[in-house]
């Protein structure tokens, strides 16, 4: 197995970490599928990343099962058998627990947890059948370190961590590899403009994080090796 044989589906792939990963997989010859809720961002991403006919874009809200089924069915019809899934789509609504809006709570779990569950569940059968697959979950250092005003976001990422650890044991003997990535502060649109203005120089660049992930994917392509956890922080530490 090498990069040219990878069919990569990246959720939330139109910007930030997802786009950086899509670009680097495409550079290595992989077939790359980018999905995102924003059609405008998808169009922009496609214009920037399209180096050959192996890059595809699909509008998709990962919290919507119907959207996911439509994307997956289209991939199957086009002969694209996803063997590497990057669960990157997510949102972050900071706020104090006491006053946290219910609609933001529900949207956080719908995207950050339900979305990971639905996307993983739909690609898993073919991975099992082919005795190979890699699933990468973009989590956060919040699962291991406490940050104020992040209780709900932390809960969603911790839920995915627990779910994926258990799933890893279910599929370990099927040659399916699950990598959880725990990024520190990364300069993406998940942060507000004032935070980016103040701290962006201290933050990691999405391209830097993507390179670290790609290096570990390369290791995981070898038989008998699974990179399970990857923690990447800015040189100067957390904000």
VENGI-V116639 format. One record per residue. N is the residue number from 1. NEAR is the number of other ideal C-beta (glycine too) atoms within 10 Angstrom. Layout:
# VENGI-V116639
n: [N | N]
near: [NEAR | NEAR]
This chain:
# VENGI-V116639
n: [1 | 2 | 3 | 4 | 5 | 6 | 7 | 8 | 9 | 10 | 11 | 12 | 13 | 14 | 15 | 16 | 17 | 18 | 19 | 20 | 21 | 22 | 23 | 24 | 25 | 26 | 27 | 28 | 29 | 30 | 31 | 32 | 33 | 34 | 35 | 36 | 37 | 38 | 39 | 40 | 41 | 42 | 43 | 44 | 45 | 46 | 47 | 48 | 49 | 50 | 51 | 52 | 53 | 54 | 55 | 56 | 57 | 58 | 59 | 60 | 61 | 62 | 63 | 64 | 65 | 66 | 67 | 68 | 69 | 70 | 71 | 72 | 73 | 74 | 75 | 76 | 77 | 78 | 79 | 80 | 81 | 82 | 83 | 84 | 85 | 86 | 87 | 88 | 89 | 90 | 91 | 92 | 93 | 94 | 95 | 96 | 97 | 98 | 99 | 100 | 101 | 102 | 103 | 104 | 105 | 106 | 107 | 108 | 109 | 110 | 111 | 112 | 113 | 114 | 115 | 116 | 117 | 118 | 119 | 120 | 121 | 122 | 123 | 124 | 125 | 126 | 127 | 128 | 129 | 130 | 131 | 132 | 133 | 134 | 135 | 136 | 137 | 138 | 139 | 140 | 141 | 142 | 143 | 144 | 145 | 146 | 147 | 148 | 149 | 150 | 151 | 152 | 153 | 154 | 155 | 156 | 157 | 158 | 159 | 160 | 161 | 162 | 163 | 164 | 165 | 166 | 167 | 168 | 169 | 170 | 171 | 172 | 173 | 174 | 175 | 176 | 177 | 178 | 179 | 180 | 181 | 182 | 183 | 184 | 185 | 186 | 187 | 188 | 189 | 190 | 191 | 192 | 193 | 194 | 195 | 196 | 197 | 198 | 199 | 200 | 201 | 202 | 203 | 204 | 205 | 206 | 207 | 208 | 209 | 210 | 211 | 212 | 213 | 214 | 215 | 216 | 217 | 218 | 219 | 220 | 221 | 222 | 223 | 224 | 225 | 226 | 227 | 228 | 229 | 230 | 231 | 232 | 233 | 234 | 235 | 236 | 237 | 238 | 239]
near: [14 | 10 | 19 | 10 | 13 | 19 | 21 | 26 | 27 | 26 | 29 | 29 | 31 | 27 | 20 | 21 | 27 | 26 | 25 | 24 | 28 | 29 | 20 | 19 | 29 | 20 | 13 | 15 | 15 | 22 | 26 | 30 | 29 | 31 | 25 | 25 | 19 | 13 | 12 | 9 | 20 | 20 | 13 | 15 | 22 | 15 | 8 | 12 | 20 | 14 | 12 | 9 | 7 | 17 | 19 | 19 | 22 | 20 | 16 | 27 | 17 | 26 | 20 | 16 | 16 | 9 | 18 | 22 | 13 | 14 | 22 | 21 | 11 | 13 | 20 | 12 | 8 | 10 | 8 | 18 | 14 | 23 | 22 | 28 | 25 | 29 | 27 | 26 | 24 | 26 | 17 | 18 | 16 | 17 | 15 | 9 | 12 | 6 | 6 | 16 | 11 | 7 | 9 | 15 | 17 | 13 | 15 | 20 | 16 | 17 | 22 | 25 | 19 | 17 | 28 | 27 | 17 | 20 | 25 | 20 | 12 | 19 | 21 | 19 | 9 | 16 | 23 | 15 | 11 | 13 | 10 | 18 | 23 | 23 | 25 | 25 | 22 | 27 | 25 | 26 | 17 | 20 | 18 | 14 | 13 | 8 | 14 | 8 | 12 | 18 | 17 | 22 | 22 | 17 | 17 | 26 | 26 | 16 | 17 | 23 | 18 | 10 | 15 | 21 | 13 | 9 | 18 | 17 | 9 | 12 | 16 | 12 | 8 | 15 | 17 | 21 | 23 | 24 | 22 | 22 | 22 | 20 | 22 | 21 | 21 | 23 | 22 | 22 | 10 | 20 | 19 | 11 | 8 | 8 | 15 | 15 | 10 | 12 | 14 | 14 | 10 | 15 | 21 | 20 | 15 | 20 | 14 | 14 | 25 | 22 | 15 | 15 | 23 | 16 | 12 | 21 | 25 | 13 | 12 | 18 | 17 | 9 | 7 | 5 | 10 | 16 | 19 | 13 | 14 | 18 | 14 | 17 | 15 | 20 | 7 | 11 | 9 | 12 | 13]
